[in-house]
Amino acid sequence: MFFGKKWFNYALLAMIIVTLIDLIKKFILDKKMVNTDELIIYSAMFVGIFGFLHFLSNQNCRSIGKINKKIFFILFFCGILGYLFNICFTKSIFLAPDVSLTSIIISLNIVFVYLFSSMFFKTSPEFNYDVLFGIILIIIGVNIISRKF
C-alpha cells in the first residue's frame, strides 16, 4: 500500500510535526507565556531565519534574480498566504474552546484540494462521485463533532 513510499513517510512526518506545533502553540497560549501577536511574529521570524540558512546551504537553489518574475510573484503570494494562515490559525487556537476544533475545520481543506485539483491539474485523478460522497460524509461528521462543543 502506501507504507514505505517516500511521499507517505514525508506526509507522516509532516503530520507529526504539525501536531507538535499545534500543541506547543496551545500550551504557550494557555499558559499566557506570550500573547498571540508575539507568538505569530517570533515563530515567523524563526522560520525565516531557518529558511535563509537553508537557502545559503542549498547548492541547487537559484538566486532571486534568476527566478522568473511570474514565478517569483506566485512564491511571494504563497508567502503572504502562509503568514496569513499563521495569524488566523494562532488566533483561532487561542480563542477556540478546544484546539481540535480548529484542526477539524482546517482539515476540511482536503475537500477543496480534491475538487480543484481534480478539475484543474492534469496529474490528479479525475473527479469521482464515490470520493465526493466520502467527502460529504466527512463534512457531516465534522458538523456532528463541532455541535458537541
C-alpha positions as CSV (number, residue, x, y, z in Angstrom):
1,M,0.0,0.0,0.0
2,F,1.4,3.4,0.9
3,F,3.7,2.4,3.8
4,G,7.4,2.7,2.9
5,K,6.7,5.1,0.0
6,K,8.8,8.2,0.2
7,W,5.8,10.7,-0.1
8,F,3.9,8.8,2.6
9,N,6.9,8.9,5.0
10,Y,7.2,12.7,4.4
11,A,3.4,13.2,4.9
12,L,3.5,11.1,8.1
13,L,6.5,13.2,9.4
14,A,4.7,16.4,8.5
15,M,1.6,15.3,10.4
16,I,3.7,14.6,13.5
17,I,5.5,17.9,13.2
18,V,2.3,20.0,12.7
19,T,0.7,18.1,15.7
20,L,3.7,19.2,17.8
21,I,3.5,22.8,16.6
22,D,-0.3,22.9,17.3
23,L,0.2,21.5,20.8
24,I,3.1,23.7,21.6
25,K,1.3,26.8,20.5
26,K,-1.8,25.9,22.5
27,F,0.4,25.2,25.6
28,I,2.2,28.6,25.2
29,L,-1.1,30.5,24.8
30,D,-2.9,28.7,27.6
31,K,-0.1,29.5,30.0
32,K,-0.1,33.1,28.7
33,M,3.7,33.0,28.2
34,V,3.3,35.3,25.2
35,N,0.4,37.0,23.5
36,T,-0.9,35.8,20.1
37,D,0.8,38.5,18.2
38,E,4.2,37.8,19.8
39,L,3.8,34.1,19.0
40,I,2.9,34.8,15.4
41,I,5.8,37.3,14.9
42,Y,8.6,35.3,16.6
43,S,7.7,32.0,15.1
44,A,7.6,33.5,11.7
45,M,10.9,35.2,12.3
46,F,12.5,31.9,13.3
47,V,11.0,30.2,10.2
48,G,12.5,33.0,8.1
49,I,15.9,32.5,9.7
50,F,15.9,28.8,9.1
51,G,14.6,29.4,5.5
52,F,17.5,31.8,4.9
53,L,20.0,29.3,6.3
54,H,18.5,26.6,4.1
55,F,18.9,29.0,1.1
56,L,22.5,29.6,1.9
57,S,23.3,25.9,2.3
58,N,21.4,24.6,-0.7
59,Q,23.6,24.5,-3.8
60,N,20.6,23.7,-6.1
61,C,18.6,26.9,-5.2
62,R,18.8,29.7,-7.7
63,S,19.3,33.2,-6.6
64,I,16.2,35.5,-6.6
65,G,17.5,37.3,-9.7
66,K,17.4,34.1,-11.7
67,I,13.8,33.2,-10.9
68,N,11.1,34.1,-13.5
69,K,9.2,37.2,-12.3
70,K,5.8,35.4,-12.7
71,I,7.0,32.5,-10.5
72,F,8.6,34.9,-8.0
73,F,5.2,36.7,-7.7
74,I,3.4,33.3,-7.1
75,L,6.0,32.4,-4.5
76,F,5.7,35.8,-2.8
77,F,1.9,35.4,-2.8
78,C,2.3,31.9,-1.2
79,G,4.5,33.5,1.5
80,I,1.8,36.1,2.2
81,L,-0.9,33.3,2.4
82,G,1.3,31.3,4.7
83,Y,1.8,34.2,7.0
84,L,-2.0,35.0,7.0
85,F,-2.6,31.3,7.7
86,N,-0.3,31.5,10.7
87,I,-2.1,34.6,12.0
88,C,-5.6,33.0,11.6
89,F,-4.5,29.6,12.9
90,T,-2.8,31.0,16.0
91,K,-5.7,33.3,16.9
92,S,-8.2,30.5,16.3
93,I,-6.4,28.1,18.7
94,F,-6.3,30.8,21.3
95,L,-10.0,31.6,21.0
96,A,-11.4,28.1,20.4
97,P,-12.7,26.1,23.4
98,D,-10.7,23.1,22.1
99,V,-7.7,23.2,19.8
100,S,-9.0,20.1,17.9
101,L,-12.0,22.2,16.6
102,T,-9.6,24.4,14.8
103,S,-7.7,21.4,13.4
104,I,-11.0,19.8,12.3
105,I,-12.1,22.9,10.3
106,I,-8.6,23.3,8.7
107,S,-8.6,19.6,7.8
108,L,-11.6,20.3,5.6
109,N,-9.1,21.7,3.1
110,I,-9.0,18.2,1.7
111,V,-12.4,18.8,0.2
112,F,-11.2,21.9,-1.7
113,V,-7.9,20.4,-2.7
114,Y,-9.6,17.3,-4.1
115,L,-12.3,19.3,-6.0
116,F,-9.9,21.9,-7.5
117,S,-7.0,19.5,-8.3
118,S,-9.3,17.0,-10.0
119,M,-10.7,19.8,-12.2
120,F,-7.5,21.8,-13.0
121,F,-4.5,19.6,-12.7
122,K,-3.7,17.0,-15.3
123,T,-1.7,14.8,-12.9
124,S,-4.5,14.5,-10.4
125,P,-7.1,11.7,-10.7
126,E,-10.3,12.6,-12.5
127,F,-13.4,13.6,-10.5
128,N,-15.1,10.6,-8.9
129,Y,-18.6,10.6,-7.3
130,D,-17.6,8.0,-4.8
131,V,-14.9,10.3,-3.5
132,L,-17.4,13.2,-3.4
133,F,-19.8,11.0,-1.4
134,G,-17.0,10.3,1.1
135,I,-16.1,14.0,1.3
136,I,-19.8,14.7,2.1
137,L,-19.7,12.1,4.9
138,I,-16.6,13.8,6.3
139,I,-18.4,17.2,6.3
140,I,-21.4,15.6,8.1
141,G,-19.1,14.0,10.6
142,V,-17.3,17.3,11.3
143,N,-20.6,19.0,11.8
144,I,-21.7,16.4,14.3
145,I,-18.4,16.7,16.2
146,S,-18.4,20.5,16.2
147,R,-22.0,20.6,17.6
148,K,-20.9,18.6,20.6
149,F,-18.7,21.5,21.6
